[in-house]
Amino acid sequence: MFVGAQYVLASDDRVTWKRISPDLTATAGDESARRAGNPNIVALAPSPLDLGVLWAGTSNGLLHVTRDRGASWSNVTPPRFSREPALTIWSIEASPHDAATAYVGAIDLSDRHAPCRRRPSNEQFCEHPRAGVVGRPGPDRAGARRLG
């Protein structure tokens, strides 16, 4: 079982918890920290194919993945997400076909006073960088858009 705050916590018994990530939200010097207030991890998705793979998305638009059960983490935030000032990753679904792929739902919350005008992104996906590639189209979802 996993829980997110600014860290990812894991538990086998739901009584004791172990921190398995560094702070995956923005650091104090980042522009994204200033734009998000108190960012936290709002979406977690373990791979159904590889127990070592876990995706984490934050309220300030950052996307991270671990391939080794939390021993190391990679920031795989697509460049487009970094340009959106109030983007929140609200949903991640790990692919049932490829452990290196996840589908990411994000929403621009820049107009907090008019929720009916919030602009959700189309369903998109990212691939963790085996060779530095992010967002290679795959067969999982028809019509998925490329990131980056």
C-alpha positions as CSV (number, residue, x, y, z in Angstrom):
1,M,0.0,0.0,0.0
2,F,1.2,3.5,-0.9
3,V,0.3,7.0,0.4
4,G,1.6,10.3,-0.9
5,A,2.3,13.6,0.9
6,Q,5.4,15.3,-0.4
7,Y,7.0,11.9,0.0
8,V,5.8,8.4,-1.0
9,L,5.2,6.2,2.0
10,A,4.8,2.4,1.8
11,S,3.4,-0.1,4.2
12,D,2.9,-3.9,4.2
13,D,0.8,-4.0,7.3
14,R,-1.0,-0.6,7.3
15,V,0.4,0.1,10.7
16,T,4.1,0.9,10.1
17,W,5.1,3.2,7.2
18,K,8.4,3.7,5.5
19,R,9.4,6.7,3.4
20,I,10.5,5.4,0.0
21,S,11.1,8.6,-1.9
22,P,12.7,12.0,-1.5
23,D,10.5,15.1,-1.6
24,L,8.9,14.7,-5.1
25,T,7.3,18.1,-5.0
26,A,9.1,21.3,-5.9
27,T,11.9,22.6,-3.8
28,A,11.9,26.1,-2.4
29,G,14.0,27.5,-5.3
30,D,11.7,26.2,-8.0
31,E,9.2,28.4,-9.8
32,S,6.7,25.6,-9.5
33,A,6.9,25.9,-5.7
34,R,5.9,29.5,-5.7
35,R,3.0,28.8,-8.1
36,A,1.5,25.9,-6.1
37,G,1.6,27.0,-2.5
38,N,2.0,23.7,-0.6
39,P,2.3,21.0,-3.3
40,N,1.8,17.4,-2.5
41,I,1.5,14.0,-4.3
42,V,-2.1,13.6,-5.5
43,A,-1.8,10.6,-7.8
44,L,0.0,7.3,-7.4
45,A,0.0,4.3,-9.8
46,P,1.8,1.1,-9.4
47,S,2.5,-1.0,-12.5
48,P,0.4,-4.2,-12.7
49,L,3.3,-5.8,-14.7
50,D,6.4,-4.8,-12.6
51,L,6.3,-4.5,-8.8
52,G,9.3,-2.2,-8.9
53,V,7.6,0.5,-11.0
54,L,5.5,3.2,-9.3
55,W,4.4,6.5,-10.9
56,A,3.7,9.7,-8.8
57,G,2.1,12.9,-9.8
58,T,2.0,16.1,-7.9
59,S,-0.4,19.0,-7.4
60,N,2.2,21.3,-9.1
61,G,2.4,19.3,-12.3
62,L,5.5,17.1,-11.6
63,L,5.6,13.5,-12.7
64,H,8.1,11.0,-11.2
65,V,8.7,7.3,-11.6
66,T,10.7,4.6,-9.8
67,R,11.7,1.4,-11.4
68,D,13.3,-0.1,-8.3
69,R,10.7,0.0,-5.5
70,G,11.6,3.5,-4.5
71,A,15.4,3.2,-4.2
72,S,15.8,5.9,-6.9
73,W,13.4,8.2,-8.7
74,S,13.4,10.0,-12.0
75,N,11.6,13.2,-12.8
76,V,9.9,12.5,-16.1
77,T,7.8,15.6,-16.2
78,P,7.1,16.4,-19.9
79,P,8.4,19.9,-20.9
80,R,4.8,21.0,-21.8
81,F,3.8,20.4,-18.2
82,S,6.6,22.7,-16.9
83,R,5.2,25.5,-19.1
84,E,1.7,25.4,-17.6
85,P,1.7,27.6,-14.5
86,A,-1.1,25.9,-12.6
87,L,-1.2,22.3,-13.9
88,T,-2.2,19.5,-11.5
89,I,-1.7,15.9,-12.3
90,W,-5.0,14.5,-11.0
91,S,-4.9,10.9,-12.4
92,I,-2.3,8.3,-13.4
93,E,-3.0,4.9,-14.8
94,A,-0.2,2.5,-15.3
95,S,-0.4,0.6,-18.6
96,P,-1.6,-3.0,-18.4
97,H,0.5,-3.8,-21.5
98,D,3.8,-2.0,-20.9
99,A,5.5,-1.4,-17.5
100,A,7.3,1.6,-19.1
101,T,4.1,3.5,-19.9
102,A,1.5,5.4,-17.9
103,Y,-1.5,7.5,-18.8
104,V,-1.6,10.9,-17.2
105,G,-4.6,13.1,-16.6
106,A,-3.8,16.8,-15.9
107,I,-5.9,19.9,-15.4
108,D,-5.0,23.6,-15.5
109,L,-6.4,25.2,-12.3
110,S,-5.3,28.7,-13.1
111,D,-8.8,30.1,-12.8
112,R,-9.8,28.8,-9.4
113,H,-12.9,31.1,-9.2
114,A,-14.5,29.6,-12.3
115,P,-14.3,25.8,-12.0
116,C,-16.6,25.4,-15.1
117,R,-13.8,27.0,-17.1
118,R,-11.0,24.7,-15.9
119,R,-9.3,23.1,-18.9
120,P,-8.6,19.4,-18.5
121,S,-6.0,17.9,-20.8
122,N,-6.8,15.1,-23.1
123,E,-5.7,11.7,-21.9
124,Q,-2.0,11.6,-22.5
125,F,0.8,9.3,-21.6
126,C,4.5,9.3,-20.7
127,E,7.1,6.6,-20.9
128,H,9.8,6.4,-18.3
129,P,13.2,7.1,-20.0
130,R,14.9,3.9,-20.8
131,A,16.9,5.7,-23.4
132,G,15.9,9.3,-22.6
133,V,12.6,9.1,-24.5
134,V,9.4,10.5,-23.1
135,G,6.1,10.1,-24.8
136,R,6.5,7.6,-27.6
137,P,3.1,6.6,-28.9
138,G,2.0,3.1,-28.2
139,P,-0.8,0.7,-28.9
140,D,-2.5,1.0,-25.5
141,R,-4.9,3.8,-26.3
142,A,-6.2,4.9,-29.7
143,G,-5.9,8.6,-30.2
144,A,-3.5,9.3,-27.3
145,R,-1.5,12.5,-27.9
146,R,2.2,12.8,-27.8
147,L,3.8,14.6,-24.9
148,G,6.8,16.9,-25.5
